[in-house]
Amino acid sequence: MIKNNLKEATREFRGWSVYRLAQKLDLPHQTVYSWVWNKTQPSGENVLKICRLLNCKYEDIYPVFKEHSTLCR
């Protein structure tokens, strides 16, 4: 499972709580918290929704891809 920075990104880019993000996504807060705790992963569609809501990049949520992005160039 890939570790995410969803909680940190939510605070940094919007100043929201995870609960508020769940409301904006129209999802149960338990679902979003399971992503934060890395128990489950959001679908690709939900990751795109999160990026749009937070106005951030995929790499801001999943820093492992930022760290290794130079390997893909």
N, C-alpha and C positions, 0 to 999 in steps of 0.2 A: 504494500500500500504506500502511496506517495504522500508524504507529509505536506500539509498545507498551512498557509498563514492567513486563513480566512478571518479569524477573529481580529488579528492585527490589521489586516487590510481594511476591514469594515470600519474600524476605529480611525485609522489613518486617513482614508480617502473621504469618509462621510461623517465621522464622529458618531456613528450609530452603534448601538448594541447589536449583538447577534439576534436578539429577539426582534428588534426593529427590522433587521434584514429579512428575517423570516416573514414578517408582516408584509414587507414590500414585495417579496417573492410569492406571496399568497400561499405559503406552505406552513405546516405545523412547525412550531419552534423546535420540537424534538428532532425533526428531520435535519434541520440546519445545525443543531448542536451535535448530532451524530457525525456530521461532516467535520465540524470544528475539532471534535475529539478523535478524528480519524478512525471512527468505527465503520463508517461507510463513505463512499465517494459520491459527489454530485454527478449527475449525467452531464454530458457535453453541452446539452441545451441549457441546463441550469448554470453551468460555469459561464456560458456566454451571457445569460441574463444577469448574473452577478457582476461580471465585468462591465456591462452597460450601466447597471445601477450605481456601481461604485466609481465609474469612469476610470477604470484601471486596466492594466494588461494582465493576461493570463499568468505571466511570470511573477506578477506582484502577489498572486495567490499561491502559486506553486514555485517557490524560489529555486528549487532544484533545476528547473529549466533555464533560469537566468544564469545560474552558476555554470551550466554546461552549454550555453548557447554558442560560445566561441568554438566549440567542437564541431558545430554544424556548418561553420562558414568555410 
